[in-house]
């Protein structure tokens, strides 16, 4: 299972940005599709998740009302719409398929993308 994140860049505070995570590889199912972030000198932290069956979403308190996670299953892509960005949102953003089981396999793993940089200037 491969995940490729796109869409990072340099924006100003108050701007919007949409990240995309394209998923490819063998057929699989997962518990959730997540976005995490890792700021310089900080630990990786949870940002948002959407349930595998769709509909259920969960957000970290610091992005509620500003970020939206959604999927386009036809494109095998999960998005993170980020509005009203703040300087403290500066981080490398990672997408992940959590608890993923490849069709025919009997073990679940977490698969991670390579990360995309988001820098928010004041």
C-alpha positions in Angstrom: 0.0 0.0 0.0 1.5 3.3 -1.1 0.4 6.8 0.0 1.6 9.9 -1.7 0.8 13.3 -0.2 0.7 16.5 -2.3 -0.3 20.1 -1.9 2.0 21.6 0.6 3.5 25.0 0.2 4.2 28.4 1.6 1.1 30.4 2.5 0.2 33.4 4.6 -1.8 33.3 7.8 -5.5 33.3 7.1 -5.0 31.5 3.7 -6.4 28.2 2.7 -4.7 25.1 1.4 -5.9 21.6 0.4 -3.6 18.6 0.8 -4.2 15.4 -1.2 -3.1 11.9 -0.4 -3.3 9.5 -3.3 -3.5 5.8 -2.3 -2.3 3.0 -4.6 -1.3 -0.6 -4.5 -3.1 -3.7 -3.6 -6.7 -3.8 -2.5 -7.0 -3.3 1.2 -9.3 -2.2 4.0 -8.4 0.0 7.0 -9.8 1.3 10.2 -9.3 4.9 9.3 -7.5 7.2 6.9 -5.7 9.9 8.9 -3.7 13.0 8.6 -0.9 13.7 11.1 1.6 16.5 11.3 5.0 17.0 12.7 6.3 20.5 13.5 10.0 21.2 13.8 11.2 19.9 17.1 7.8 18.4 18.0 6.4 15.0 18.1 4.0 13.8 15.3 0.5 14.6 16.3 -3.0 13.6 15.1 -4.9 16.1 13.0 -7.9 14.4 11.4 -9.3 11.0 10.5 -12.1 9.5 8.5 -13.6 6.1 9.0 -13.0 3.5 6.3 -16.7 3.1 5.8 -17.1 6.8 5.3 -19.2 9.3 7.2 -17.4 9.3 10.5 -14.7 12.0 11.0 -12.6 13.0 14.0 -10.5 16.1 14.4 -7.9 17.4 16.9 -9.3 20.2 18.9 -6.8 22.7 17.4 -8.2 22.3 13.9 -11.9 21.9 14.6 -13.9 24.4 12.5 -10.9 25.1 10.3 -9.9 21.8 8.7 -12.1 19.3 6.9 -11.1 15.7 5.9 -12.9 14.1 3.0 -12.5 11.4 0.4 -12.9 10.8 -3.3 -13.0 7.1 -3.5 -13.2 7.1 -7.3 -9.7 8.7 -7.2 -8.4 6.8 -4.2 -7.6 10.1 -2.6 -8.2 11.6 0.8 -8.1 15.3 1.2 -7.4 17.8 4.0 -9.0 21.1 3.4 -7.3 23.7 5.6 -8.9 27.1 6.1 -7.8 30.1 8.2 -4.3 28.7 8.5 -2.2 29.9 11.4 1.6 30.2 11.8 1.4 27.3 14.3 0.0 25.0 11.6 3.5 25.0 10.0 4.5 21.4 9.9 5.1 18.4 7.7 1.8 16.8 7.1 1.5 13.0 6.7 -1.3 10.8 5.6 -1.8 7.3 6.9 -3.9 4.2 6.5 -4.3 2.9 10.0 -5.0 -0.7 10.8 -4.8 -1.6 7.1 -5.2 -5.2 6.0 -4.3 -6.1 2.4 -6.8 -8.5 0.7 -5.7 -12.0 1.4 -3.4 -11.1 4.3 -4.0 -11.8 7.9 -2.2 -8.9 9.6 -2.9 -5.3 9.9 -0.3 -2.5 9.5 -0.2 1.2 9.5 0.9 2.6 6.2 2.4 6.1 5.9 3.0 8.6 3.1 6.2 10.6 2.8 4.8 13.9 4.1 4.3 17.3 2.5 5.6 20.6 3.9 3.2 23.3 4.9 4.7 26.7 6.0 2.4 29.5 7.2 4.0 32.9 7.4 2.6 35.8 9.5 
